[in-house]
Amino acid sequence: MSETWGASIEALTGIDGDSPDAELVDSCDLEHVESSIADDRPLPSSGDGVPLAGLTTLRVGGPAAHLVVARTTDELVSTVRDCDHRGEPCLVLGGGSNILIGDQGFDGTVVRVATSGMTAEVSGCGGALATIASGVVWDDFVQHCIAAQWRGPEALSGIPGLVGSTPIQNVGAYGVEVSEFAARVRTWDRVKDEQHTFVASECGFAYRTSRFKAEPDRYVVLDVTMQFLLGNLSLPIRYAELARRLGVEPNGRALASTVRRTVLEIRGSKGMVLDPGDHDTWSAGSFFTNPIITGDRVPDGAPAFPQPDGRVKTSAAWLIDHAGFGRGFRIGESRAALSTKHVLALTNRGGASAAQIADLARTVIDGVQRAYGIALVPEPRCVGI
């Protein structure tokens, strides 16, 4: 990238000495950028009877009848097509951070997406338009964006999983969602047996959902194109806790690198940054979405955030806690428990089964329903549960 970016900008007062006007607009010359952003973390070899627990962040799940690790888009598509044409069940697996697989495993082919690479067209006046392979690790891409001064995803630091999964879930945190900078999603349509690219307006993005999540076995995400403005400052900070930690007013901005560091600190304090030695991180992250309901259904004292359609979003964590399920709650001697740091995460304390995780989820759902008449909706996809 150009070393002259921002060179002529005069420093003004701001957090960490950043300038509220520090945008990279010194050149409209178009630059083509390529990066492998390859994941060097070990993956199992393709084969038969491969356990799936090690491929999920909950660390539960039985074996796959057959596992294929697809390292190219062609291999990904050809494997899925072959299964579909033969009528064999086929499960496409990303980073395993948003899925609960049953103890019996998957009686078919599991395709672990391991594609890599990114291309981008960048100019100081037009921003960056980047196309990222679905198998790129999301947080690796976030780090790349911050280093390249592509602003937007810094508040989504530390979220596990792959780039290809982010539009499916419309991943979001701390007031930012992927839909804010997703431009296109290129997919393989398993129903029509053809490739199809959706522009953002066709993706059906909403709170933690999309058209891809609505039809979970239809579309295989091949790559995602995202559009970013340039600059070393973050997007406006909308989330109150993050703004307080950063020492800025709501909708103020800070250095993207500072936002990333602070977000990782907050997520780490809640057990939301993967750590093999911390069982609070053996989870699928937030297991339930925050309910969006009419205002008259919000319990007294519960948070209520107005939504564009006139309804309000309340806190699943508040409902769980006030329904009697505190941190660390478990059923008897089960090895599945709520996180000791954050009641919204269901965790594997070591040796848990998928059935125990599912029983805990059902117990929490039933308890909140009895207490408040509100049905919690699980975020992770459940396979064989």
C-alpha positions in Angstrom: 0.0 0.0 0.0 1.1 3.6 -0.5 3.3 5.0 2.2 2.1 8.5 1.4 -1.4 7.8 2.8 -2.3 10.4 5.3 1.2 12.0 5.1 -0.2 15.5 4.5 -2.8 15.3 7.3 -2.2 17.7 10.2 -2.6 16.0 13.6 -5.6 17.2 15.7 -6.4 16.3 19.2 -8.1 12.9 19.7 -7.7 9.5 21.4 -4.2 8.1 21.0 -3.4 11.3 19.1 -5.6 10.4 16.1 -7.3 13.0 13.9 -11.1 13.0 13.3 -10.2 14.0 9.7 -7.6 11.3 9.2 -9.1 9.8 6.0 -6.9 8.6 3.2 -7.8 10.8 0.2 -4.5 11.8 -1.1 -4.6 9.8 -4.3 -7.3 8.4 -6.7 -4.9 6.1 -8.4 -6.2 2.5 -8.4 -4.0 -0.1 -6.8 -4.6 -3.8 -7.2 -3.8 -5.8 -4.1 -3.5 -9.6 -3.6 -2.9 -11.5 -0.4 -3.0 -15.2 0.4 -4.3 -14.6 4.0 -3.8 -18.4 4.3 -4.7 -20.2 7.6 -1.7 -22.1 8.8 -3.6 -23.8 11.7 -3.6 -27.6 11.4 -6.6 -29.3 9.9 -7.3 -33.1 9.8 -6.7 -34.9 6.5 -9.6 -35.9 4.4 -10.8 -39.4 5.2 -13.5 -41.7 6.6 -14.8 -41.7 10.2 -13.1 -38.5 11.1 -14.3 -37.1 14.5 -16.0 -33.7 14.1 -15.6 -32.5 17.7 -12.2 -31.1 17.0 -13.6 -29.0 14.1 -16.1 -27.2 16.3 -15.6 -24.6 19.1 -18.0 -26.5 21.3 -15.8 -29.5 20.9 -18.6 -32.0 20.7 -20.0 -34.1 17.9 -19.6 -37.6 16.5 -17.7 -38.6 13.4 -18.3 -37.8 9.7 -18.8 -40.8 7.5 -16.5 -39.0 5.1 -14.6 -35.7 5.5 -13.2 -33.6 2.6 -11.0 -30.6 3.3 -11.6 -28.4 0.3 -8.7 -26.0 -0.3 -9.8 -24.6 -3.6 -13.2 -23.2 -4.8 -13.2 -25.8 -7.6 -12.8 -28.7 -5.1 -15.5 -27.2 -2.8 -18.0 -26.9 -5.6 -17.2 -30.3 -7.2 -17.4 -32.2 -3.9 -20.8 -30.7 -3.1 -22.1 -31.3 -6.6 -20.9 -34.9 -6.6 -22.7 -35.5 -3.3 -25.9 -33.8 -4.5 -25.9 -35.7 -7.8 -25.5 -39.0 -6.0 -28.1 -38.2 -3.3 -25.6 -38.4 -0.5 -26.1 -36.0 2.5 -23.5 -33.2 2.5 -22.8 -30.8 5.2 -20.6 -27.7 4.5 -18.6 -26.8 7.6 -16.8 -23.5 8.1 -14.9 -22.7 11.3 -17.3 -24.7 13.5 -18.0 -21.7 15.7 -21.8 -21.6 15.1 -22.9 -25.2 15.0 -23.9 -28.0 17.4 -23.4 -31.4 15.9 -25.0 -34.5 17.5 -23.1 -37.3 19.2 -23.9 -39.7 16.3 -22.0 -37.4 13.9 -23.0 -37.0 10.3 -23.9 -39.9 8.1 -22.6 -38.4 4.8 -19.9 -36.2 3.6 -18.7 -33.2 5.6 -16.9 -30.6 3.5 -14.6 -28.4 5.6 -14.1 -25.1 3.7 -10.3 -24.2 3.7 -10.1 -21.9 0.7 -7.8 -18.9 0.9 -6.9 -15.7 -0.8 -8.1 -12.1 -1.3 -8.0 -9.6 -4.1 -8.8 -5.9 -3.8 -9.0 -2.7 -5.8 -7.9 0.3 -3.7 -7.8 4.0 -4.2 -7.6 6.9 -1.8 -10.9 8.5 -3.1 -12.8 5.3 -3.9 -11.9 3.1 -0.9 -11.2 -0.6 -1.0 -13.3 -3.2 -2.7 -12.1 -6.6 -1.5 -13.1 -10.1 -2.5 -12.2 -12.7 0.1 -12.4 -16.4 -0.2 -14.9 -18.0 2.1 -12.3 -20.1 3.9 -10.3 -17.2 5.2 -10.3 -16.9 9.0 -12.5 -13.9 9.8 -10.2 -12.4 12.5 -7.2 -12.8 10.3 -9.0 -10.6 7.7 -9.9 -8.1 10.4 -6.3 -7.7 11.3 -5.4 -7.3 7.6 -8.0 -4.5 7.3 -6.6 -2.6 10.3 -3.1 -2.9 8.9 -4.2 -1.7 5.5 -6.3 1.1 7.1 -9.6 -0.2 5.7 -12.0 0.9 8.3 -15.2 -0.9 9.4 -14.7 -4.4 10.8 -12.5 -3.4 13.8 -15.4 -3.8 16.3 -15.9 -7.3 15.0 -12.4 -8.4 16.2 -12.1 -11.7 18.0 -15.2 -13.3 16.4 -14.3 -16.9 15.5 -15.2 -18.5 12.2 -14.6 -17.9 8.5 -15.3 -15.0 6.2 -17.9 -17.1 4.3 -20.0 -17.6 7.4 -20.3 -13.9 8.2 -23.0 -13.0 5.7 -25.0 -16.1 6.5 -25.4 -15.1 10.1 -25.0 -11.3 9.4 -22.4 -11.4 12.1 -22.4 -8.4 14.4 -21.1 -7.1 17.7 -20.8 -3.7 19.5 -23.2 -2.0 17.2 -21.6 -3.1 13.9 -22.9 -5.8 11.4 -21.2 -7.3 8.4 -24.1 -6.2 6.2 -22.8 -2.6 6.6 -19.9 -3.3 4.3 -20.9 -6.5 2.4 -21.3 -5.6 -1.3 -21.7 -9.0 -3.0 -21.9 -12.7 -2.0 -20.9 -15.3 -4.6 -22.6 -18.7 -4.0 -23.1 -22.1 -5.3 -26.9 -22.8 -5.5 -27.4 -26.5 -4.8 -31.0 -26.4 -5.8 -30.4 -24.9 -9.3 -27.0 -26.5 -9.6 -25.4 -23.2 -10.7 -23.4 -20.3 -9.5 -25.3 -17.2 -8.3 -24.0 -13.8 -7.0 -26.2 -11.7 -4.8 -25.7 -8.0 -4.3 -26.3 -6.7 -0.7 -29.9 -5.7 -1.3 -30.7 -9.3 -2.4 -29.2 -10.9 0.7 -32.1 -10.4 3.0 -29.9 -9.1 5.8 -31.6 -8.6 9.2 -30.6 -9.1 12.8 -28.4 -12.3 12.9 -30.0 -13.7 9.7 -30.0 -13.6 5.9 -31.5 -15.4 3.0 -28.6 -17.9 3.3 -29.5 -18.8 6.8 -33.2 -19.0 5.9 -32.3 -21.8 3.5 -29.3 -23.4 5.2 -28.7 -26.3 2.8 -29.2 -24.4 -0.4 -26.3 -21.9 -0.8 -22.6 -22.5 -0.4 -20.8 -19.2 0.0 -17.7 -19.2 -2.3 -16.4 -15.7 -1.6 -17.6 -12.4 -0.2 -16.9 -8.9 -1.6 -16.8 -6.1 0.9 -16.5 -2.3 0.5 -14.5 -0.2 2.9 -13.7 3.5 3.3 -10.0 4.2 4.0 -8.6 5.7 7.2 -7.0 4.9 10.5 -10.1 5.7 12.5 -13.0 3.4 13.4 -16.6 3.6 12.4 -18.6 5.7 14.9 -18.7 3.9 18.2 -22.4 3.1 18.9 -22.1 0.6 21.7 -22.2 2.4 25.1 -19.8 0.0 26.9 -17.2 0.2 24.2 -17.4 4.0 24.0 -16.9 4.2 27.8 -13.9 1.9 27.6 -12.4 3.9 24.8 -13.1 7.2 26.6 -15.1 8.7 23.7 -18.7 10.0 23.4 -21.3 7.7 21.8 -20.8 8.0 18.0 -17.3 9.2 18.5 -14.3 7.5 16.9 -11.0 6.1 17.9 -8.0 4.5 16.2 -9.1 1.2 14.6 -6.2 -0.5 16.3 -7.3 0.8 19.7 -10.8 -0.3 19.1 -9.6 -3.8 18.2 -7.5 -4.0 21.3 -10.3 -2.8 23.5 -12.9 -5.2 21.9 -10.5 -8.1 22.5 -10.2 -7.1 26.1 -14.0 -6.9 26.6 -14.6 -10.2 24.7 -11.8 -11.9 26.7 -13.3 -10.9 30.0 -16.5 -12.6 28.9 -14.9 -15.8 27.6 -15.6 -14.8 24.0 -12.0 -15.1 22.7 -11.0 -18.7 21.9 -8.5 -20.1 24.5 -7.8 -23.9 24.6 -7.1 -23.6 28.3 -10.3 -21.8 29.3 -13.4 -23.9 29.2 -15.6 -20.8 29.2 -14.4 -20.4 25.6 -15.4 -23.9 24.6 -18.7 -22.6 23.3 -20.6 -21.4 20.2 -20.4 -17.8 21.5 -23.8 -16.3 22.3 -26.1 -19.3 22.1 -29.4 -17.3 21.9 -30.3 -14.2 19.9 -31.7 -11.2 21.7 -35.5 -11.3 21.3 -37.2 -8.6 19.2 -40.7 -8.2 20.6 -43.5 -5.6 21.1 -42.8 -3.0 23.8 -45.6 -4.2 26.1 -43.9 -7.7 26.4 -40.7 -6.4 27.8 -40.3 -7.3 31.5 -39.9 -4.5 34.0 -36.3 -3.6 34.3 -35.2 -5.4 31.2 -33.2 -3.5 28.6 -35.2 -2.3 25.6 -33.7 -1.0 22.4 -36.1 0.5 19.9 -36.1 -1.1 16.4 -36.9 0.5 13.0 -40.2 -1.5 12.8 -41.5 -0.2 16.1 -40.7 -3.2 18.1 -37.9 -3.4 20.7 -34.9 -5.7 21.2 -34.4 -6.9 24.7 -31.5 -8.8 26.3 -31.5 -12.6 26.2 -28.8 -12.5 28.9 -31.0 -10.5 31.2 -33.9 -12.9 30.7 -31.7 -15.9 31.4 -30.2 -14.5 34.5 -33.5 -13.2 35.9 -35.2 -16.5 35.2 -32.9 -18.1 37.6 -30.0 -19.4 35.5 -26.9 -17.8 36.8 -23.3 -18.0 35.7 -22.0 -21.6 35.9 -25.5 -23.1 36.0 -25.6 -26.8 35.1 -28.0 -29.7 35.3 -26.8 -32.2 38.0 -23.4 -33.6 37.1 -23.6 -32.6 33.5 -20.4 -31.5 31.9 -22.3 -28.8 30.0 -22.8 -25.5 31.9 -23.5 -21.8 31.4 -20.2 -19.9 31.2 -18.9 -18.7 34.5 -18.3 -15.3 32.9 -21.4 -14.8 30.7 -24.8 -16.5 30.9 -25.5 -16.2 27.2 -22.8 -18.8 26.4 -23.4 -22.6 26.8 -20.0 -24.3 27.4 -18.3 -27.6 27.4 -16.5 -28.0 30.8 -14.5 -30.9 29.3 -16.1 -34.2 28.3 -19.5 -32.9 27.6 -21.7 -34.5 25.0 -23.8 -32.8 22.4 -26.9 -34.2 24.2 -25.9 -32.5 27.4 -25.4 -29.1 25.6 -28.9 -29.6 23.9 -30.5 -30.5 27.3 -29.1 -27.4 28.9 -30.3 -25.2 26.0 -33.8 -26.7 26.3 -33.8 -26.2 30.1 -32.9 -22.5 29.7 -35.5 -22.0 26.9 -38.3 -23.6 28.9 -37.3 -21.6 32.0 -37.4 -18.2 30.2 -40.7 -19.2 28.5 -42.3 -20.0 31.9 -40.9 -16.9 33.6 -41.6 -14.3 30.9 -43.6 -15.9 28.0 -40.7 -15.1 25.6 -39.2 -17.9 23.4 -35.5 -17.7 23.1 -34.1 -18.7 19.7 -30.8 -20.5 19.4 -28.1 -18.9 17.2 -26.1 -22.0 16.3 -27.2 -24.4 13.6 -28.1 -27.8 15.1 -27.3 -30.9 13.1 -28.5 -34.3 14.3 -29.9 -32.9 17.6 
